[in-house]
Amino acid sequence: MTDNLSANRANFVTHLECAMTGERYEAGRLHGLSRVGRPLLVRYDLAALGASIDRDAIAARAPDLWRWRELLPVVNTANIVSLGEIETPLIAIPRSGGKGVLVKDEGRLPTGSFKARGLVMAVSMAKELGVTRIAMPTNGNAGAALAAYASRCGIETIVLCPEETPEINVREIAAQGARVWRVNGQIDECGAIVGKGAAEGRWFDFSTLKEPYRIEGKKTMGLELALQFGWDLPDAIFYPTGGGTGLIGMWKAFDELEKLGWIGSKRPRMYAVQAEGCAPMVRAFEQGLEHAERWENAATVAAGIRVPKAVGDFLILRAVRQSGGRALAVSDAEILRAVDDTARQDGLLMCPEGGATLAALRKARAEGLVAEGERVVLFNCATGLKYPMPMAGEPLDRTKEIDLSRL
Amino acid sequence: MTDNLSANRANFVTHLECAMTGERYEAGRLHGLSRVGRPLLVRYDLAALGASIDRDAIAARAPDLWRWRELLPVVNTANIVSLGEIETPLIAIPRSGGKGVLVKDEGRLPTGSFKARGLVMAVSMAKELGVTRIAMPTNGNAGAALAAYASRCGIETIVLCPEETPEINVREIAAQGARVWRVNGQIDECGAIVGKGAAEGRWFDFSTLKEPYRIEGKKTMGLELALQFGWDLPDAIFYPTGGGTGLIGMWKAFDELEKLGWIGSKRPRMYAVQAEGCAPMVRAFEQGLEHAERWENAATVAAGIRVPKAVGDFLILRAVRQSGGRALAVSDAEILRAVDDTARQDGLLMCPEGGATLAALRKARAEGLVAEGERVVLFNCATGLKYPMPMAGEPLDRTKEIDLSRL
């Protein structure tokens, strides 16, 4: 099989454009947000791309993220900073989720979360564009992925976490060579500090969607699903939504694949899943708004979706509405029950954000939004091992007579 | 690509045999150790296998453990209990390990460790052979893999851990539906309790090498390496050695591949890596013994290789000697330094047992055992996320003026 990390491939990026105004920005230069403060999207010459390679050639390559190289922005192969971005498996959960439900287990990626997809791309592009110092606000997993990839290529990193960030994430970030700080605030408040330093030229700002390439990395979730489902997308996708990069990325991937003629016009219904304690997208969806107001006093066990304000709010809401999906909120109790059910009944330990997608599926079924027999994908965005589990393990004294019948 | 989880495949198992005496045992029946108390090895009709399929056909299948089905014991596809056993990636660590060194990152497997390979096979076979209740002694990761696969197919499990077992492992085992106990003793002392219950007919004994199929699962590490290296094996393999199932399994795999004509007679030098605080194989290797005496007062940060006595000792020593390798012991300080270096310099967070392999490589290089430019594989047997990391994250007060130059 072809080695995607050493093969040179053609690059089809034509330019970047503002997701709000369509204003055009030059490729091959460092960009943050657009002039109106909105995310930039990378555009490709899809006609030339389609003439150069077909979907079967992609499918015949080694099964990692870099098999999609022609649909990705990195120009020079030597700039790829890889830690083994495997294609993540789809795992049935028949007992806890029912028939037809597959979990895409993103916890298998480097640093144990789907953040690796976005960060491997953003860091590789930072390397390509000569960035030497990066700062980022994070609820944990994005910071861990940034630290790993940046350390690997000698880029210095400063990571700011809300003080509620799980202990293991903060330690992991530091272990992988970043400098990390705990801030008495939410992720957008950490982001304000990062933004201030970036404006002063101290570092490059790697906040969600504030640089254009994380979305290109996250896009590969949609590309992989298309291939894994034999170029016939599933009926519904449940996606834990904080900053929403993955949902936006998948929607962009489907659009590009259709333009290439590799899939048809059929789209999955996209369900943006949030926690009841931080559900700005759900509120905006239900009120018919294009933008979401900040959610005050955000609180949920699912730290990864504790994002009070998302800069890509309009892109999330647009994709959900176009797809015929919904934004759904679930309680922490429902999240924890879902995690527990899937671990005990199907042997798959999900993260709380992954549990939220199963909880939302259960709600969607109860409301008649998802029919029996539909092909459903839930995103488990990180390994469950990063999250607290209940105490266990009663002591057993081997020096005394043990009643084996009670074991 | 072919779906390895639904396709029916031919089975080539002829029988099992005692690894010590060669005595023959019937396939398709439940077996523990041989009559002389030693492991049983599964034997295949390799001539018929080779006539039925070639290595290119295997390579063209989806890249998971089940692509090797003809070389595995499960007869009925419906008995496969899968959680997505992907092919694990090989990751370069140029800064901490040097050129030509690749880490096989087994932390990407279900439940975050290479134990999944052995347990997916053993549990699938237990299902095939009608087992309903399993008990196991474990230092953590094997118990977690057993719990996950057994819960997934409704088999009841009892897991006994030494009281020093990392907290996260004990909790993970319970979260995945097993009943788990903490025993005031070492793993072989837990094993004695499991053995007693098995003798009384209370459960089936899943101790390392005491049932014949874990080794067949672990064998896939060797099969994968052969394929990933283009059927030309690396020069040296460093393997963290507790019970040694993986080392024995890889050696068996290489033998089977050569008999099939899929690889030549060249073998990697096998380095069995242990901790200075528990190094029975190193002592036996250096003393030229065929069996290893129990290591008293075993103690090391690398819990997975804290195995004072291994039932497969003679198979480990035989493979290491035949390969021209060595058994090497490293200190806990060397282990922790290796973990830290690889995380900080190459962005890869290994487990202590994985760190031990890098520490041993450094020692082997210093002793002239490994030359510059040789192709070396280190086994990182589990995700580093399961292990304690140093405290990190200095507080930052966003309500006050922040001196950004100090970040």
Interface residues (C-beta under 8 A of the other chain):
Chain A: M1 A59 A62 P63 D64 S82 L83 G84 I86 E87 T88 P89 L90 I91 D105 R108 P110 T111 G112 A135 A147 A148 Y149 A150 S151 R152 I158 L160 C161 E163 T165 I168 V170 R171 E172 I173 A174 A175 Q176 G177 R179 V180 W181 R182 V183 N184 G185 E189 C190 A192 I193 K196 G197 E200 R202 D340 A343 R344 Q345 D346 G347 L348 L349 T383 G384 L385 K386 M389 P390 M391 A392 G393 E394 P395 L396 D397 R398 T399 I402 L404 S405 L407
Chain B: M1 A59 A62 P63 D64 S82 L83 G84 I86 E87 T88 P89 L90 I91 D105 R108 P110 T111 G112 A135 A147 A148 Y149 A150 S151 R152 I158 L160 C161 E163 T165 I168 V170 R171 E172 I173 A174 A175 Q176 G177 R179 V180 W181 R182 V183 N184 G185 E189 C190 A192 I193 K196 G197 E200 R202 D340 A343 R344 Q345 D346 G347 L348 L349 T383 G384 L385 K386 M389 P390 M391 A392 G393 E394 P395 L396 D397 R398 T399 I402 L404 S405 L407
